[in-house]
Protein backbone atom coordinates (compact mmCIF):
# COMPACT_ATOMS: atom_id res chain seq x y z
CA UNK A 1 0.00 0.00 0.00
CA UNK A 2 2.80 2.41 0.92
CA UNK A 3 4.45 1.83 -2.46
CA UNK A 4 1.25 3.13 -4.10
CA UNK A 5 0.33 5.95 -1.71
CA UNK A 6 3.75 7.60 -1.52
CA UNK A 7 4.16 8.07 -5.31
CA UNK A 8 0.60 9.42 -5.53
CA UNK A 9 1.27 11.92 -2.74
CA UNK A 10 4.57 12.80 -4.39
CA UNK A 11 2.80 13.61 -7.66
CA UNK A 12 -0.01 15.38 -5.78
CA UNK A 13 2.44 17.92 -4.35
CA UNK A 14 5.12 17.90 -7.07
CA UNK A 15 2.68 19.15 -9.70
CA UNK A 16 1.89 22.49 -7.96
CA UNK A 17 5.49 22.81 -6.80
CA UNK A 18 6.71 22.70 -10.39
CA UNK A 19 3.79 24.69 -11.81
CA UNK A 20 4.02 27.66 -9.46
CA UNK A 21 7.14 27.58 -7.28
CA UNK A 22 9.86 26.17 -9.55
CA UNK A 23 8.58 28.53 -12.23
CA UNK A 24 9.08 31.44 -9.83
CA UNK A 25 5.47 32.51 -10.11
CA UNK A 26 5.04 32.24 -6.33
CA UNK A 27 7.80 33.08 -3.82
CA UNK A 28 8.88 30.72 -1.07
CA UNK A 29 7.12 32.94 1.47
CA UNK A 30 3.85 31.74 -0.09
CA UNK A 31 4.69 28.06 0.32
CA UNK A 32 1.57 27.54 2.43
CA UNK A 33 -0.42 28.05 -0.80
CA UNK A 34 0.85 24.62 -1.87
CA UNK A 35 -1.95 22.98 0.11
CA UNK A 36 -4.57 25.14 -1.60
CA UNK A 37 -3.12 24.48 -5.06
CA UNK A 38 -2.55 20.74 -4.69
CA UNK A 39 -6.21 19.63 -5.06
CA UNK A 40 -6.39 21.36 -8.46
CA UNK A 41 -2.93 20.67 -9.90
CA UNK A 42 -2.09 17.49 -8.05
CA UNK A 43 -5.59 16.08 -8.19
CA UNK A 44 -5.66 16.57 -11.95
CA UNK A 45 -2.20 15.05 -12.42
CA UNK A 46 -3.01 11.94 -10.36
CA UNK A 47 -6.33 11.41 -12.13
CA UNK A 48 -4.73 11.73 -15.57
CA UNK A 49 -1.93 9.39 -14.63
CA UNK A 50 -4.28 6.76 -13.18
CA UNK A 51 -6.67 6.88 -16.13
CA UNK A 52 -3.83 6.40 -18.60
CA UNK A 53 -2.22 3.54 -16.68
CA UNK A 54 -5.49 1.72 -16.02
CA UNK A 55 -6.23 1.85 -19.75
CA UNK A 56 -2.72 0.82 -20.76
CA UNK A 57 -2.11 3.98 -22.76
CA UNK A 58 1.12 5.94 -23.14
CA UNK A 59 2.48 9.45 -22.77
CA UNK A 60 0.79 10.81 -25.92
CA UNK A 61 -2.53 10.32 -24.11
CA UNK A 62 -1.06 11.98 -21.02
CA UNK A 63 -0.16 15.02 -23.12
CA UNK A 64 -3.63 15.29 -24.64
CA UNK A 65 -5.35 14.95 -21.25
CA UNK A 66 -2.89 17.44 -19.78
CA UNK A 67 -3.86 19.89 -22.51
CA UNK A 68 -7.53 19.29 -21.64
CA UNK A 69 -6.64 20.09 -18.03
CA UNK A 70 -5.02 23.34 -19.14
CA UNK A 71 -8.10 24.33 -21.12
CA UNK A 72 -10.26 23.66 -18.05
CA UNK A 73 -8.07 25.66 -15.67
CA UNK A 74 -7.48 28.66 -17.90
CA UNK A 75 -10.87 28.61 -19.63
CA UNK A 76 -13.10 28.02 -16.62
CA UNK A 77 -11.24 28.22 -13.32
CA UNK A 78 -9.16 31.36 -13.90
CA UNK A 79 -10.75 32.41 -17.23
CA UNK A 80 -7.42 33.93 -18.24
CA UNK A 81 -8.04 32.82 -21.82
CA UNK A 82 -10.90 35.35 -22.05
CA UNK A 83 -10.32 37.99 -19.36
CA UNK A 84 -8.82 41.03 -21.15
CA UNK A 85 -7.32 42.40 -17.93
CA UNK A 86 -6.50 39.23 -16.01
CA UNK A 87 -4.25 40.14 -13.06
CA UNK A 88 -4.04 43.67 -14.56
CA UNK A 89 -1.59 42.35 -17.17
CA UNK A 90 -3.47 42.85 -20.48
CA UNK A 91 -2.37 39.38 -21.58
CA UNK A 92 -4.80 39.21 -24.50
CA UNK A 93 -3.69 42.38 -26.29
CA UNK A 94 -0.83 40.82 -28.34
CA UNK A 95 -2.20 38.77 -31.22
CA UNK A 96 -5.77 39.50 -30.16
CA UNK A 97 -8.50 37.50 -31.93
CA UNK A 98 -11.56 39.70 -31.51
CA UNK A 99 -14.24 37.19 -32.57
CA UNK A 100 -12.97 34.71 -29.98
CA UNK A 101 -12.08 37.26 -27.33
CA UNK A 102 -8.68 35.59 -26.94
CA UNK A 103 -5.01 36.38 -27.37
CA UNK A 104 -3.19 33.86 -29.56
CA UNK A 105 0.28 34.11 -27.92
CA UNK A 106 -1.08 33.89 -24.38
CA UNK A 107 -3.31 30.93 -25.28
CA UNK A 108 -0.43 28.94 -26.77
CA UNK A 109 1.92 29.90 -23.97
CA UNK A 110 -0.24 29.16 -20.94
CA UNK A 111 -1.68 25.93 -22.35
CA UNK A 112 1.83 24.71 -23.12
CA UNK A 113 2.89 25.48 -19.54
CA UNK A 114 0.10 23.31 -18.13
CA UNK A 115 0.46 20.53 -20.70
CA UNK A 116 4.20 20.14 -20.33
CA UNK A 117 5.26 21.41 -16.91
CA UNK A 118 2.19 21.32 -14.67
CA UNK A 119 1.13 17.77 -15.56
CA UNK A 120 3.36 15.74 -17.90
CA UNK A 121 6.80 16.50 -16.44
CA UNK A 122 5.77 15.64 -12.84
CA UNK A 123 4.11 12.41 -14.00
CA UNK A 124 7.20 11.28 -15.92
CA UNK A 125 9.54 12.12 -13.04
CA UNK A 126 7.45 10.36 -10.40
CA UNK A 127 7.04 7.30 -12.62
CA UNK A 128 10.81 7.13 -13.08
CA UNK A 129 11.19 6.38 -9.35
CA UNK A 130 8.06 4.31 -8.86
CA UNK A 131 6.18 2.30 -11.48
CA UNK A 132 4.08 2.67 -14.58
CA UNK A 133 1.45 0.40 -13.07
CA UNK A 134 -1.82 1.75 -11.58
CA UNK A 135 -1.62 2.95 -7.99
CA UNK A 136 -5.30 2.75 -7.04
CA UNK A 137 -8.48 0.87 -7.74
CA UNK A 138 -11.90 2.39 -8.27
CA UNK A 139 -12.24 3.74 -4.71
CA UNK A 140 -8.94 5.60 -4.89
CA UNK A 141 -9.88 7.15 -8.21
CA UNK A 142 -13.24 8.27 -6.79
CA UNK A 143 -11.43 9.94 -3.88
CA UNK A 144 -9.15 11.87 -6.21
CA UNK A 145 -12.11 12.81 -8.41
CA UNK A 146 -13.69 14.40 -5.34
CA UNK A 147 -10.43 16.13 -4.41
CA UNK A 148 -9.95 17.44 -7.94
CA UNK A 149 -13.56 18.62 -8.13
CA UNK A 150 -13.09 20.47 -4.86
CA UNK A 151 -9.93 22.05 -6.24
CA UNK A 152 -11.70 23.27 -9.36
CA UNK A 153 -14.65 24.71 -7.40
CA UNK A 154 -12.49 26.32 -4.72
CA UNK A 155 -10.09 27.91 -7.18
CA UNK A 156 -12.95 29.16 -9.34
CA UNK A 157 -14.69 30.69 -6.31
CA UNK A 158 -11.46 32.37 -5.22
CA UNK A 159 -10.90 33.80 -8.70
CA UNK A 160 -14.46 35.17 -8.87
CA UNK A 161 -13.93 36.85 -5.51
CA UNK A 162 -10.76 38.47 -6.83
CA UNK A 163 -12.15 39.46 -10.24
CA UNK A 164 -15.81 39.75 -11.21
CA UNK A 165 -15.12 38.96 -14.87
CA UNK A 166 -17.23 36.13 -16.31
CA UNK A 167 -16.71 34.82 -19.84
CA UNK A 168 -19.54 34.72 -22.37
CA UNK A 169 -21.70 31.57 -22.64
CA UNK A 170 -20.29 30.90 -26.11
CA UNK A 171 -16.77 30.97 -24.73
CA UNK A 172 -17.63 28.46 -22.02
CA UNK A 173 -19.30 26.28 -24.64
CA UNK A 174 -16.15 26.39 -26.73
CA UNK A 175 -14.12 25.31 -23.72
CA UNK A 176 -16.37 22.30 -23.15
CA UNK A 177 -16.17 21.31 -26.82
CA UNK A 178 -12.37 21.60 -26.77
CA UNK A 179 -12.10 19.48 -23.61
CA UNK A 180 -14.40 16.81 -25.05
CA UNK A 181 -12.43 16.73 -28.31
CA UNK A 182 -9.13 16.35 -26.46
CA UNK A 183 -10.47 13.53 -24.29
CA UNK A 184 -11.73 11.71 -27.38
CA UNK A 185 -8.35 12.22 -29.05
CA UNK A 186 -6.57 10.85 -25.97
CA UNK A 187 -8.76 7.74 -26.07
CA UNK A 188 -8.20 7.19 -29.79
CA UNK A 189 -4.45 7.70 -29.54
CA UNK A 190 -4.25 5.46 -26.49
CA UNK A 191 -6.06 2.61 -28.25
CA UNK A 192 -3.91 2.82 -31.34
CA UNK A 193 -1.14 0.19 -31.43
CA UNK A 194 2.34 1.63 -31.26
CA UNK A 195 4.47 0.57 -34.19
CA UNK A 196 8.15 0.69 -33.41
CA UNK A 197 10.96 0.51 -35.87
CA UNK A 198 14.65 -0.10 -35.93
CA UNK A 199 17.08 2.72 -35.55
CA UNK A 200 19.36 4.30 -33.05
CA UNK A 201 18.36 6.63 -30.26
CA UNK A 202 20.61 9.39 -28.91
CA UNK A 203 22.17 8.99 -25.50
CA UNK A 204 19.95 9.99 -22.59
CA UNK A 205 21.97 13.13 -21.89
CA UNK A 206 21.47 14.29 -25.48
CA UNK A 207 17.71 13.88 -25.08
CA UNK A 208 17.85 15.87 -21.85
CA UNK A 209 19.82 18.68 -23.47
CA UNK A 210 17.32 18.72 -26.34
CA UNK A 211 14.45 19.16 -23.85
CA UNK A 212 16.31 21.96 -22.07
CA UNK A 213 17.20 23.82 -25.27
CA UNK A 214 13.80 23.63 -26.97
CA UNK A 215 11.83 24.48 -23.83
CA UNK A 216 14.22 27.32 -23.01
CA UNK A 217 13.75 28.72 -26.51
CA UNK A 218 9.99 28.57 -25.94
CA UNK A 219 10.25 30.63 -22.75
CA UNK A 220 12.58 33.14 -24.39
CA UNK A 221 10.18 33.59 -27.32
CA UNK A 222 7.46 34.48 -24.84
CA UNK A 223 9.72 36.93 -23.01
CA UNK A 224 10.97 38.95 -25.94
CA UNK A 225 8.94 41.93 -27.08
CA UNK A 226 8.13 40.67 -30.55
CA UNK A 227 4.91 41.25 -32.41
CA UNK A 228 2.26 38.85 -31.07
CA UNK A 229 1.86 37.01 -34.35
CA UNK A 230 5.63 36.62 -34.72
CA UNK A 231 5.61 34.99 -31.28
CA UNK A 232 2.82 32.67 -32.38
CA UNK A 233 4.77 31.62 -35.47
CA UNK A 234 7.93 30.99 -33.43
CA UNK A 235 6.01 28.95 -30.83
CA UNK A 236 4.38 26.82 -33.52
CA UNK A 237 7.77 26.13 -35.10
CA UNK A 238 9.13 25.00 -31.73
CA UNK A 239 6.06 22.81 -31.13
CA UNK A 240 6.56 21.20 -34.54
CA UNK A 241 10.26 20.58 -33.94
CA UNK A 242 9.70 19.11 -30.48
CA UNK A 243 6.85 16.83 -31.56
CA UNK A 244 8.60 15.64 -34.71
CA UNK A 245 11.88 14.83 -33.01
CA UNK A 246 10.43 13.25 -29.86
CA UNK A 247 7.90 11.16 -31.79
CA UNK A 248 10.63 9.92 -34.12
CA UNK A 249 12.92 8.99 -31.24
CA UNK A 250 10.23 7.41 -29.07
CA UNK A 251 9.04 5.15 -31.88
CA UNK A 252 12.40 3.44 -32.12
CA UNK A 253 13.30 0.21 -30.32
CA UNK A 254 16.08 1.84 -28.34
CA UNK A 255 13.83 4.37 -26.59
CA UNK A 256 13.36 3.60 -22.88
CA UNK A 257 11.77 5.08 -19.80
CA UNK A 258 15.14 6.57 -18.94
CA UNK A 259 15.06 8.62 -22.13
CA UNK A 260 11.62 9.92 -21.13
CA UNK A 261 12.98 10.81 -17.69
CA UNK A 262 15.93 12.67 -19.26
CA UNK A 263 13.58 14.60 -21.55
CA UNK A 264 11.35 15.60 -18.63
CA UNK A 265 14.36 16.43 -16.49
CA UNK A 266 15.95 18.71 -19.06
CA UNK A 267 12.61 20.43 -19.60
CA UNK A 268 12.14 20.97 -15.86
CA UNK A 269 15.52 22.75 -15.67
CA UNK A 270 14.09 25.44 -17.93
CA UNK A 271 11.71 26.43 -15.14
CA UNK A 272 14.66 26.42 -12.72
CA UNK A 273 16.74 28.99 -14.63
CA UNK A 274 13.70 30.98 -15.72
CA UNK A 275 12.61 31.47 -12.11
CA UNK A 276 15.39 34.03 -11.61
CA UNK A 277 14.19 36.60 -14.20
CA UNK A 278 10.53 35.71 -13.46
CA UNK A 279 8.60 38.26 -11.42
CA UNK A 280 6.38 36.59 -8.78
CA UNK A 281 2.70 37.48 -8.78
CA UNK A 282 2.75 37.86 -4.98
CA UNK A 283 4.69 40.65 -3.33
CA UNK A 284 8.08 39.54 -2.03
CA UNK A 285 11.41 41.20 -1.45
CA UNK A 286 14.16 40.53 -3.93
CA UNK A 287 16.16 38.59 -1.34
CA UNK A 288 13.19 36.34 -0.46
CA UNK A 289 12.44 35.78 -4.14
CA UNK A 290 16.09 34.95 -4.88
CA UNK A 291 16.36 32.61 -1.90
CA UNK A 292 13.26 30.74 -2.99
CA UNK A 293 14.53 30.39 -6.54
CA UNK A 294 17.81 28.96 -5.27
CA UNK A 295 16.06 26.52 -2.93
CA UNK A 296 13.56 25.23 -5.47
CA UNK A 297 16.16 24.99 -8.24
CA UNK A 298 18.49 23.05 -5.94
CA UNK A 299 15.65 20.71 -4.94
CA UNK A 300 14.84 20.18 -8.61
CA UNK A 301 18.44 19.14 -9.30
CA UNK A 302 18.41 16.77 -6.32
CA UNK A 303 15.14 15.24 -7.54
CA UNK A 304 16.58 14.73 -11.02
CA UNK A 305 19.65 12.99 -9.59
CA UNK A 306 17.41 10.67 -7.57
CA UNK A 307 15.22 10.01 -10.61
CA UNK A 308 18.27 9.25 -12.71
CA UNK A 309 19.69 6.78 -10.21
CA UNK A 310 16.36 5.08 -9.50
CA UNK A 311 15.35 4.88 -13.15
CA UNK A 312 18.54 2.98 -13.89
CA UNK A 313 17.67 0.38 -11.27
CA UNK A 314 13.96 0.14 -12.01
CA UNK A 315 12.44 -2.81 -13.81
CA UNK A 316 10.50 -0.26 -15.84
CA UNK A 317 13.70 1.31 -17.18
CA UNK A 318 13.42 -0.58 -20.44
CA UNK A 319 9.67 -0.18 -20.93
CA UNK A 320 8.86 1.58 -24.16
CA UNK A 321 6.87 4.80 -23.77
N, C-alpha and C positions, 0 to 999 in steps of 0.2 A: 504493500500500500504506500509506504514512504517513497519508494522509487517512482511512484506515479504522482503523488501529491507534490513533492518537492519541485520537480520540473514544471508542473503547472503553476505553482506559486512563483517560481522563478520567472516564467514568461509573463505572468499576471503583473508583476512589478517592473520587469525589464522593459516592456513595451512603453509605458509612460516615461520611464527614466530616459530611454533613448529619444523618444518623440519630443520631449520638452526640456529635459535637463542637459543631456549630452549635446543637443542642438544649441544650448545657450539661450533658449527662449525664456526659461525661468531660472532665476538665480538660486544658489544653494540655500539662501535664507528662506526660500519658499518651499523647502523640501517637504514640509507637512502636506502640501497640496498633492503629493504623490498618492495619498490614500483617497483623495477625491477623484483623481484622474484614473486610477487603476480600474474601477468598474467599467469605464468606457473603453479605454485603450486595451487594458489587459483582458477584460472580459471578451472583447471582440477578437483579440488575437488567439485566445484559448479556444473559443468557439470555432474559428476558422480552421485552426490546426486540427482540432478533434474531428470536425466534419470531413476534412480532406483525408485524414488517416483512417477513419472508419470506412470510408468509401474506397480506399486504396488508390487515391489519386496522387498527383505529384505537385511540384512547386508551381507549374503554370496555373493550376487551379487556385493555389494559394495567392498568387499575384492577382488573379481576376477577382477573387473574393476580397482581397485587401483593397483593391480599387473600389469595389462596391461599398466597403466600409468607409473609405474616404469620401465618397459621394454622399453617404448618409450623414457623416459628421459635418462636413462643410456645407451641405445643401439643406440639412434640416436642423441639426443641433446648434451650430454656430451661425448658419446662413451666410457665411462669408462669401460664398459664390455669388450672392445676389445683393448683399448689403453694400451700397455705394460708399459708405463711410464707416465701414467696419473698423473698430478700434481707432477711429479718427485718422486712418492711414490712406484713404482714397485708393484702395488696392485695385479697383476696377477701372480706373481711368485709362491706363495704358492698354492699347488693343481692345478698346471697349466695343462690345457687340450689342448695339442698342436694342434689337428685337428680342434678344435673350436676356438683357439686363445683366450681362456677365462681362468679365474681363478675361480675354484669352490667355495672356501670360500668367495671371494669378491662378486661373483654373488649372492649367497644366502643371504649374509649380506646386501648388498645395496638394493636389491629388497625387502627384509623384512622391511627395514627402510621406504621405500616409501609406501609399502602396509599398514603397521600398523600405523606408526607415521605421515607420510606426509599427508595421505588422510583419512584413516578410523577413527583414533582417533579424529581429528578435527570435522569430520562429526557427530560422536556420541555425542560429547560434545555440539556442537551448537544445535543439535536436542533436547538435554535434556532441553534446555531453550527456545526452540521455538516450533516447530511442526514437525511432520513427513509427513505433507502434502506438495504438490508442492508449490514452491514460485512463479514461473513464468509460463507464457504461452509460446507459440511458439516464440514470438518476443524476450522475455528475454533470451531464450535458444540460439537463433541466435546471440544475442549480446555477450553472454559468449563464444560461439564457436569462434567468431571473436577475442575476447580477448585472449582466450587460444591459438588459432593459432598464434597470434602475439607473445605470450610468447614463444612458441616453436621455431619460426623462429628467434626471437631476441636472445634467449639464445644459439641457435645453431650457429648463426653468431658470437656471442661473443666468444664462445668456439673455433671456427675455427681461429679467430684472435689470440687467446692465444696459440693455439697448432695446427700445420698443419696436425696432424694425421687424416687420413680418413680410416674408416674400409673398408674391402673388400666387393664387391657386394654380395657375398654369405652370409656374416654376416648380412648385411642389409636385405636381403631376409629372413633370419631366424628370424630376429626381427619382420618383418611384419607378418610372419606365426604365430609366438608366440602370437602377439597381437590379430590377427584374432581368433585364437583358444580360447584365454581367453575371448574375447567378446562373442563368441558363447556359451562358458561354462556359462558365467554370465546370458545369456538369458535363457538357458535351466534350470539352477538352479532356476532362478527367477520365471519361469513358473510352476515349480514343486510344488504341494500342500505340505504344511508343516503339517506333522502329529505329533501331540503332545500327550504325554502320561502322566499318573499320576506319582507322585513322588515328593519328596521334593527338594527344591533348597536351597543352603546355603544362609546365610544372605549376604546382599549387601557388607558389609565390608570384608567378607571372599573372595568374588569374586574379590574385589579390591586388596586385599593382594596377591591373586593368580596371578593377572595380573602383579603386581609389581615384584613378586619373579621370575616368569618365564621369563619376559622380561629382568630383571636384569641379570639373568643367561645367557641369549642370548648375552647381551653386554659383559659380562665378558669372555665368550667363545671366542668372537672375539678379546678381548684384550690380552689374554694370548698367550705366544709364543709357542703354540703347533704346531705339524706337521699339514700342511694344510688339509690333509685328516682326521685327528683326529678331527679338528674343524668342518669339514663338517658333520661327523658322529654325533657329539654332537649337532650341530644345527638341524639336521634332527630329532633327538630324542626329542628335545625341541618343534619343530614344531608339531610332532605327539602327544606329551602330551597336548599341548595347544589346538589343534584342537579337540582331543578326548574329553577332559574334557568340553570345552566350548560348543561343539555341543551337548553333553549329557545334560548339564544343560539347554541350551537354547531350547531344545525340550520338556521341562517339563512345565506343566501348571503354575507353580509358577514363571516362569521367566518373568521379566518385563523390561520395558525400564530403570528403575532405576538400575537394575543389569547390563545392558549394559553400562550405564554411569559409574558405579563403576569400571567395567572392564577397560574401556578406561581411567578413571582417574588414576587408579593404574599404568597402563602401561605408561601414560604420566609422572608420577613421576620418572620413570627410566631415562628419558632424563634429568630431573632436577638434579638428583644426579650425573649422568654421565658427565654433563657439566663441573664439576670441574676438573676431570683429563683429559678431552678432550683438545687437542691442537687446537686452531682456525687456519683456513687456511690463514687468513689475519693477518698481523703483528699487534700486540697489546701488550702493557706492561702487566705485570702480574697483576698489580692493576686494570687496565681497564678491563681485562678479568675476574677477580674475581668479580668486581663490577657488570658487566653485568650478570654473572651467578647468583649472589644473586638476582638481580632485576627480571630476567626472571623466576627464580624458585619461588620467592615470588608471582609474578603475576600468575603463574600456580596454586599455592595453592589457591589464592583468586578466580580464575576462577572455580576451582573444588568445592569450598564452595558454590559459587553462583549456579553452576550446580546442586549440591546436594539439595539445598533448593528449587530451581525452579522445579526440576524434581519431587519432592514430591508433589508440588501443581498442576502440569500439568495434564490435562485430558489425555495426552498420557502416563502417568506414568505406566498404567497397560496394555499398548499395547504390545503384544507379538512381539519379534523381532528375 
